[in-house]
Amino acid sequence: MSHDQQLNLSTRNARLIIFARGVSDFGAFLNMVALSTYVYWLSQSVVFVSIFLACRVTGGIVASLFGIPFFRRFAGRGTLAGLDLARALLLTPLLVLLPAHQLTLLPFIAFGIGLCNSLFAIGLNSQLPTWVALEQRVNTNAWITSAAATGAVFGSLLSGLLIATGGFEAVFAVNIGTYVIAACLVLPLRALFSVAVAAHRGLAAEWHELTKGLRGAPVLAAMLLISMLDTLGSAAHNVGWPVLSQYISPDTAKTVMGYLLAVWACGKFVGARIASAVLKGRGTQGMERLFMLGVALMSSGFILTFQQTELWLALLLVVWAGLGDGLSEVALISRAQSEPDSLRLPLFSLLTLIQMAGFGVGMLVVGPFYVTWTPAQVIVLFHGLPLTALLVMTIWLGRNAYRGVRSTNP
């Protein structure tokens, strides 16, 4: 196969992956909003909603722990399509069983969906280099991030509309359809680039190899640490959206929250496109620097957004946060994909573990702060953590660079 043919097929693969991820994330957000509302409607209990959400996060954590042996044994497009179909099947009881019989099943459904969502993300990100050419990888990651942001907004907004017009059954039927479509988009993928298949090892050996690899890439290890702290900030602003919306406009709080989320997603879309242009032809150092810039923009943007009581100012500043979110996400995923084949799968499993555990812990930790503190104070604390880590990382990198210059110029 000629290089041009490979590039054409790579472009085709990239488009399929982007659309599959967009449809899948649309379904995931549609599902998250609708199911949480449905659980509360059935149980009339905030505690049961918390249990439901905890089961979903637990599923994601479990996926990150056994994702390595799973994809070492069952790699390829068929597994990803199977995960989409599994998500569709998990929702089927909500269409065929009576509501009275569904309540006991919902925590298990939440666990299964959380598990499949995380496995799908790990499998897609770690195997993308087998389907997409190196020179198209950053652009593909940028479009995936853009598609995910778009899917998040439309999924969140349309869930309310569908519930109002067709009831919960309509949402679940559409949701099942999105997962089936995503599976159909994944199946035509064609492996174009061979990778060194790592031998099937025990979980302890996989993590040991990853730890050894991260020692040789300390900047990447620092990026993972900052990403973990950033999930605490993410939990803080996700819990804080309704509170901030209430501060800005008590009478139209839900509408204000919709505006804020939509504008943030637009910023993330633009940030991902900028990352694609900036990283073209750049190496790993360019990705690392862009990640640092993205985190700085994102956390400072959220801190400033939550200081506002005027909607137009909050919307202006949340774009800033979205831009940083898009830049940092594309840079981090692209940097992780540049690691050797044997490390890439454990690295994405660790990244998923960090994000799921950090977000889950963050949701539990930040709640009490909102009881006694203002939203502005809570966000300064939790988004101040990644900014502080970023500052330490910048000083450390500067010192290392200075030592390197001194050693070469005695």
GUTIZA-823884 format. One record per residue (C-alpha): x, y, z. Coordinates in pm, 1 decimal. Layout:
residues N
<<X,Y,Z>>
...
end
This chain:
residues 410
<<0.0,0.0,0.0>>
<<140.1,342.2,-100.9>>
<<188.1,627.1,145.9>>
<<-92.3,827.4,-19.7>>
<<-333.7,534.9,11.3>>
<<-240.0,496.4,377.2>>
<<-304.3,866.3,438.7>>
<<-643.4,847.6,265.5>>
<<-748.1,547.7,474.7>>
<<-608.5,718.0,784.7>>
<<-824.6,1023.5,711.1>>
<<-1127.8,795.2,672.7>>
<<-1046.8,622.4,1003.7>>
<<-1003.4,959.7,1176.3>>
<<-1346.0,1079.7,1057.3>>
<<-1513.2,759.0,1175.9>>
<<-1344.9,787.0,1517.2>>
<<-1439.6,1155.9,1555.1>>
<<-1806.3,1092.1,1469.7>>
<<-1817.0,777.9,1685.5>>
<<-1671.6,965.1,1983.3>>
<<-1906.2,1261.8,1928.9>>
<<-2215.7,1038.5,1911.6>>
<<-2092.0,830.7,2205.3>>
<<-2029.3,1138.5,2424.3>>
<<-2364.2,1285.7,2324.2>>
<<-2523.3,961.0,2443.5>>
<<-2315.5,961.0,2763.3>>
<<-2423.8,1314.3,2863.0>>
<<-2784.3,1254.1,2756.3>>
<<-2772.8,943.5,2971.9>>
<<-2608.5,1114.2,3270.3>>
<<-2860.6,1398.9,3292.5>>
<<-3168.8,1187.6,3214.6>>
<<-3080.8,894.8,3441.1>>
<<-2995.1,1117.3,3738.5>>
<<-3329.8,1295.4,3698.3>>
<<-3508.6,962.1,3650.4>>
<<-3352.0,812.1,3962.7>>
<<-3467.3,1108.8,4170.9>>
<<-3816.7,1092.1,4014.3>>
<<-3846.0,720.9,4100.8>>
<<-3690.2,726.8,4446.9>>
<<-3764.7,1082.0,4567.4>>
<<-3436.2,1047.9,4755.5>>
<<-3117.3,1255.1,4718.1>>
<<-2930.2,973.2,4897.2>>
<<-3032.0,723.8,4626.4>>
<<-2914.5,968.4,4356.8>>
<<-2577.4,990.0,4536.7>>
<<-2556.5,608.1,4547.2>>
<<-2640.3,596.2,4175.4>>
<<-2365.8,848.8,4088.0>>
<<-2117.0,671.7,4316.6>>
<<-2185.5,341.2,4133.7>>
<<-2118.8,512.9,3801.0>>
<<-1785.7,653.5,3922.8>>
<<-1694.5,315.6,4077.8>>
<<-1753.0,151.0,3739.6>>
<<-1506.3,395.5,3584.3>>
<<-1245.4,325.2,3853.4>>
<<-1281.4,-53.3,3810.0>>
<<-1244.7,-10.7,3431.9>>
<<-917.5,177.6,3477.2>>
<<-781.0,-101.7,3697.9>>
<<-853.9,-397.0,3469.6>>
<<-849.7,-208.6,3137.7>>
<<-486.0,-310.9,3078.3>>
<<-531.6,-692.6,3077.4>>
<<-867.9,-650.7,2903.0>>
<<-726.3,-463.4,2602.3>>
<<-405.7,-668.5,2596.2>>
<<-631.7,-968.6,2534.5>>
<<-922.3,-810.7,2340.6>>
<<-782.1,-523.9,2135.0>>
<<-937.5,-389.8,1815.5>>
<<-1251.0,-233.0,1671.7>>
<<-1478.0,-527.6,1760.2>>
<<-1423.5,-475.1,2132.8>>
<<-1505.5,-103.6,2109.6>>
<<-1822.4,-175.1,1909.4>>
<<-1913.7,-440.4,2167.6>>
<<-1878.9,-184.9,2448.8>>
<<-2121.5,46.0,2268.0>>
<<-2372.0,-236.2,2222.8>>
<<-2329.2,-332.5,2590.1>>
<<-2426.5,24.0,2689.4>>
<<-2734.4,-1.2,2468.9>>
<<-2832.9,-336.1,2626.9>>
<<-2784.8,-197.6,2978.6>>
<<-3052.8,65.6,2909.0>>
<<-3302.0,-181.0,2755.9>>
<<-3462.6,-286.9,3091.4>>
<<-3571.4,76.3,3139.8>>
<<-3792.7,41.1,2832.1>>
<<-3940.0,-303.2,2903.1>>
<<-3973.2,-326.4,3284.0>>
<<-4229.4,-153.1,3501.0>>
<<-4088.2,149.9,3692.5>>
<<-4149.3,-28.7,4025.6>>
<<-3906.1,-304.7,3921.2>>
<<-3638.7,-69.3,3788.0>>
<<-3521.7,98.8,4106.6>>
<<-3319.5,-197.3,4235.4>>
<<-3154.4,-239.6,3892.7>>
<<-3048.6,123.7,3849.3>>
<<-2728.1,110.0,4062.0>>
<<-2612.0,-192.4,3856.8>>
<<-2698.4,-12.1,3532.5>>
<<-2501.1,290.2,3655.0>>
<<-2199.8,70.3,3738.3>>
<<-2214.3,-100.7,3397.1>>
<<-2240.9,225.2,3204.7>>
<<-1955.3,383.0,3403.6>>
<<-1746.0,73.1,3333.5>>
<<-1820.1,72.2,2958.5>>
<<-1774.5,449.9,2921.6>>
<<-1424.6,437.0,3071.6>>
<<-1321.9,119.6,2885.7>>
<<-1434.7,277.2,2557.5>>
<<-1225.8,590.3,2624.2>>
<<-917.3,387.4,2729.3>>
<<-942.0,156.0,2427.5>>
<<-1000.7,434.0,2174.8>>
<<-724.0,665.2,2299.5>>
<<-461.9,393.2,2343.6>>
<<-527.8,229.2,2003.7>>
<<-571.4,544.9,1796.6>>
<<-207.7,526.1,1666.5>>
<<-292.1,194.4,1493.6>>
<<-567.0,364.4,1290.0>>
<<-443.3,720.2,1235.8>>
<<-113.3,838.2,1084.3>>
<<134.6,1021.1,1308.2>>
<<102.2,1349.1,1115.6>>
<<-279.1,1340.6,1153.7>>
<<-287.6,1238.1,1520.6>>
<<-290.3,1581.6,1688.4>>
<<-557.8,1711.1,1450.8>>
<<-769.8,1400.5,1517.7>>
<<-732.3,1445.0,1895.0>>
<<-836.8,1808.9,1857.2>>
<<-1149.7,1713.5,1663.0>>
<<-1230.0,1439.0,1917.0>>
<<-1211.2,1698.5,2196.8>>
<<-1428.0,1936.4,1992.9>>
<<-1681.0,1661.0,1921.2>>
<<-1688.6,1563.9,2290.7>>
<<-1755.0,1925.4,2393.5>>
<<-2032.8,1956.9,2135.4>>
<<-2184.2,1624.8,2240.8>>
<<-2174.6,1731.9,2606.6>>
<<-2371.3,2051.1,2540.6>>
<<-2631.4,1899.5,2308.2>>
<<-2671.7,1595.1,2532.2>>
<<-2726.2,1813.7,2838.9>>
<<-2964.6,2054.9,2663.8>>
<<-3169.6,1803.1,2462.9>>
<<-3226.6,1567.7,2756.7>>
<<-3459.2,1822.5,2920.3>>
<<-3642.5,1884.1,2591.7>>
<<-3690.6,1512.4,2526.2>>
<<-3815.2,1448.7,2880.1>>
<<-4065.5,1732.6,2846.0>>
<<-4197.9,1619.7,2504.9>>
<<-4172.3,1239.0,2506.1>>
<<-4103.8,1136.6,2864.2>>
<<-3809.9,937.8,2998.6>>
<<-3880.0,649.1,2760.0>>
<<-3807.6,877.2,2463.0>>
<<-3469.5,974.7,2612.7>>
<<-3372.4,612.4,2676.2>>
<<-3478.8,509.1,2323.1>>
<<-3270.7,790.9,2167.4>>
<<-2982.8,700.8,2399.2>>
<<-2989.6,336.1,2288.1>>
<<-2990.8,460.3,1928.2>>
<<-2679.7,674.3,1983.8>>
<<-2482.4,377.8,2116.5>>
<<-2589.7,156.3,1824.2>>
<<-2483.9,430.6,1577.3>>
<<-2147.5,466.7,1755.1>>
<<-2093.1,89.3,1724.9>>
<<-2172.6,102.4,1351.2>>
<<-1919.0,385.4,1304.6>>
<<-1644.5,193.5,1486.2>>
<<-1682.5,-135.5,1294.8>>
<<-1545.4,-10.8,956.4>>
<<-1214.0,100.4,1115.9>>
<<-911.7,-58.5,952.8>>
<<-575.2,-111.4,1125.3>>
<<-307.5,56.3,911.7>>
<<-3.2,88.7,1134.7>>
<<156.4,-203.8,1313.8>>
<<254.6,-169.0,1677.2>>
<<479.4,-378.3,1896.1>>
<<234.8,-602.0,2079.8>>
<<333.8,-620.6,2445.3>>
<<336.7,-961.1,2605.9>>
<<47.6,-1034.1,2836.7>>
<<180.8,-958.9,3185.5>>
<<36.6,-939.7,3531.5>>
<<-114.5,-613.9,3653.8>>
<<173.3,-555.0,3897.4>>
<<427.5,-594.1,3615.2>>
<<232.1,-350.2,3394.4>>
<<223.6,-82.2,3667.3>>
<<592.3,-140.7,3747.3>>
<<679.8,-86.4,3380.3>>
<<469.4,231.0,3373.8>>
<<634.7,363.9,3692.5>>
<<975.4,298.4,3539.2>>
<<869.3,476.1,3219.2>>
<<738.8,780.1,3409.6>>
<<1069.6,810.2,3596.6>>
<<1231.0,856.7,3257.7>>
<<967.6,1119.4,3162.4>>
<<933.6,1337.2,3476.7>>
<<748.9,1615.3,3293.8>>
<<478.6,1369.6,3184.1>>
<<454.5,1244.1,3544.1>>
<<409.3,1605.8,3660.7>>
<<138.5,1653.0,3394.8>>
<<-50.0,1354.6,3540.8>>
<<-22.0,1500.2,3892.5>>
<<-154.2,1836.3,3772.7>>
<<-434.3,1654.7,3588.6>>
<<-531.4,1481.6,3915.3>>
<<-545.6,1815.0,4101.4>>
<<-741.6,1961.4,3812.5>>
<<-1013.9,1697.4,3860.6>>
<<-1071.0,1839.1,4211.4>>
<<-1118.5,2182.5,4055.7>>
<<-1349.1,2027.6,3796.2>>
<<-1561.0,1870.7,4071.0>>
<<-1576.1,2207.8,4247.9>>
<<-1705.1,2402.0,3948.0>>
<<-1947.2,2124.7,3845.4>>
<<-2104.3,2132.1,4191.8>>
<<-2090.2,2512.2,4184.4>>
<<-2269.5,2577.3,3851.8>>
<<-2621.2,2574.9,4003.0>>
<<-2504.3,2787.9,4298.6>>
<<-2337.9,3047.1,4072.4>>
<<-2644.8,3054.3,3845.9>>
<<-2861.4,3123.6,4151.2>>
<<-2631.2,3411.0,4250.6>>
<<-2645.0,3565.8,3902.3>>
<<-3021.4,3533.2,3845.5>>
<<-3240.2,3358.9,4106.0>>
<<-3547.8,3367.7,3879.1>>
<<-3383.4,3212.0,3570.6>>
<<-3106.9,3000.8,3728.5>>
<<-3158.2,2697.7,3498.9>>
<<-3139.0,2913.8,3184.9>>
<<-2824.4,3086.8,3312.5>>
<<-2659.8,2749.0,3379.2>>
<<-2744.9,2637.5,3024.1>>
<<-2584.6,2953.5,2882.3>>
<<-2269.2,2906.8,3091.3>>
<<-2226.5,2541.8,2986.5>>
<<-2293.1,2617.4,2619.0>>
<<-2043.2,2906.3,2608.8>>
<<-1782.0,2701.8,2797.9>>
<<-1820.3,2423.6,2538.7>>
<<-1779.9,2674.8,2254.2>>
<<-1456.5,2791.4,2416.9>>
<<-1336.8,2431.9,2448.7>>
<<-1418.1,2372.0,2080.3>>
<<-1209.7,2674.4,1977.3>>
<<-928.2,2578.0,2217.1>>
<<-905.6,2231.2,2060.2>>
<<-884.3,2382.0,1711.4>>
<<-609.3,2622.9,1824.2>>
<<-418.2,2329.8,1978.7>>
<<-433.6,2146.1,1645.2>>
<<-279.3,2445.0,1463.6>>
<<-16.8,2520.7,1728.5>>
<<105.1,2161.2,1773.5>>
<<141.5,2085.7,1402.6>>
<<499.1,1969.2,1353.0>>
<<588.3,2021.2,1721.6>>
<<744.4,1753.7,1940.4>>
<<670.5,1643.0,2294.6>>
<<813.0,1962.2,2446.9>>
<<560.8,2169.2,2253.0>>
<<280.0,1948.3,2386.2>>
<<407.0,1984.7,2744.0>>
<<426.5,2364.4,2719.9>>
<<81.5,2389.8,2564.4>>
<<-58.4,2173.1,2843.5>>
<<87.5,2408.5,3103.6>>
<<-55.6,2712.0,2925.4>>
<<-395.5,2541.4,2892.7>>
<<-417.0,2453.9,3263.1>>
<<-317.0,2810.2,3358.4>>
<<-589.8,2955.6,3133.9>>
<<-852.7,2705.2,3243.7>>
<<-808.3,2736.0,3621.5>>
<<-766.2,3114.2,3616.8>>
<<-1068.9,3139.4,3387.0>>
<<-1289.2,2941.4,3627.6>>
<<-1162.5,3140.9,3927.3>>
<<-1253.0,3467.5,3754.8>>
<<-1588.2,3334.0,3627.7>>
<<-1701.1,3246.0,3978.7>>
<<-1622.4,3596.9,4105.5>>
<<-1894.7,3746.9,3883.3>>
<<-2253.7,3843.8,3953.9>>
<<-2319.8,3981.0,3602.6>>
<<-2408.1,3724.0,3335.6>>
<<-2226.0,3893.3,3045.5>>
<<-1899.4,3905.7,3243.9>>
<<-1934.4,3542.2,3353.2>>
<<-1996.8,3434.4,2990.4>>
<<-1693.1,3630.8,2870.9>>
<<-1466.2,3467.7,3127.4>>
<<-1602.6,3114.1,3095.5>>
<<-1490.0,3121.8,2729.1>>
<<-1139.0,3176.4,2866.4>>
<<-1177.2,2867.2,3085.3>>
<<-1311.3,2664.2,2791.4>>
<<-1016.7,2767.2,2571.0>>
<<-773.8,2643.2,2835.1>>
<<-970.7,2319.2,2874.4>>
<<-947.1,2247.6,2501.0>>
<<-574.6,2329.7,2484.1>>
<<-477.4,2119.0,2786.3>>
<<-688.2,1814.8,2690.2>>
<<-552.4,1788.2,2335.2>>
<<-195.0,1844.8,2455.5>>
<<-219.4,1580.6,2731.0>>
<<-376.5,1310.6,2511.0>>
<<-132.0,1376.5,2225.4>>
<<163.7,1366.6,2466.9>>
<<45.6,1036.7,2618.8>>
<<0.1,884.3,2270.1>>
<<361.8,967.6,2184.4>>
<<485.3,715.4,2443.9>>
<<600.1,365.0,2332.6>>
<<332.2,105.8,2254.2>>
<<402.0,-97.1,2570.0>>
<<338.4,207.3,2795.2>>
<<47.0,368.7,2614.5>>
<<-230.8,137.9,2741.6>>
<<-120.0,149.9,3110.5>>
<<-76.7,526.5,3078.4>>
<<-433.0,583.9,2958.9>>
<<-562.4,343.7,3224.5>>
<<-378.0,546.5,3490.5>>
<<-510.6,871.4,3343.9>>
<<-867.9,737.5,3360.3>>
<<-811.2,618.7,3717.9>>
<<-680.6,963.8,3816.1>>
<<-973.7,1142.8,3654.0>>
<<-1247.7,913.8,3785.0>>
<<-1109.3,883.4,4139.3>>
<<-1022.0,1253.2,4160.2>>
<<-1362.8,1360.9,4034.8>>
<<-1544.0,1115.6,4264.0>>
<<-1347.5,1221.9,4571.2>>
<<-1380.9,1585.8,4468.7>>
<<-1761.4,1564.2,4448.6>>
<<-1766.7,1433.1,4806.5>>
<<-1509.8,1679.2,4941.4>>
<<-1631.0,2006.7,4788.4>>
<<-1995.2,1978.5,4896.8>>
<<-1943.5,2079.9,5261.6>>
<<-1738.8,2384.8,5155.2>>
<<-2040.5,2531.0,4975.2>>
<<-2235.4,2524.7,5302.9>>
<<-2012.0,2783.4,5472.0>>
<<-1812.2,2943.1,5186.9>>
<<-1918.8,3143.8,4882.8>>
<<-1873.7,2982.1,4537.2>>
<<-1592.0,3229.0,4464.7>>
<<-1395.2,3113.2,4770.2>>
<<-1447.1,2742.1,4696.1>>
<<-1325.6,2778.0,4336.4>>
<<-1019.7,2982.1,4441.6>>
<<-923.0,2699.2,4678.6>>
<<-976.9,2402.1,4446.5>>
<<-862.5,2560.2,4118.2>>
<<-572.8,2713.8,4309.0>>
<<-433.2,2362.4,4361.9>>
<<-346.5,2291.3,3994.2>>
<<-219.2,2650.5,3954.9>>
<<14.1,2602.5,4252.2>>
<<137.8,2267.6,4113.9>>
<<186.4,2433.1,3774.8>>
<<396.1,2709.7,3931.7>>
<<614.4,2452.7,4111.3>>
<<654.8,2257.1,3786.2>>
<<752.9,2574.1,3594.0>>
<<1016.1,2669.6,3855.0>>
<<1152.3,2313.1,3853.5>>
<<1174.7,2304.7,3471.6>>
<<1342.3,2647.9,3472.3>>
<<1606.2,2531.8,3720.7>>
<<1675.5,2214.5,3521.4>>
<<1710.4,2417.3,3200.9>>
<<1947.8,2658.4,3378.6>>
<<2159.9,2369.4,3509.4>>
<<2169.8,2222.4,3158.4>>
<<2294.4,2552.6,3013.6>>
<<2560.7,2586.6,3284.8>>
<<2682.6,2229.1,3231.6>>
<<2725.4,2283.8,2855.7>>
<<2883.8,2628.6,2902.2>>
<<3133.6,2599.2,3193.2>>
end
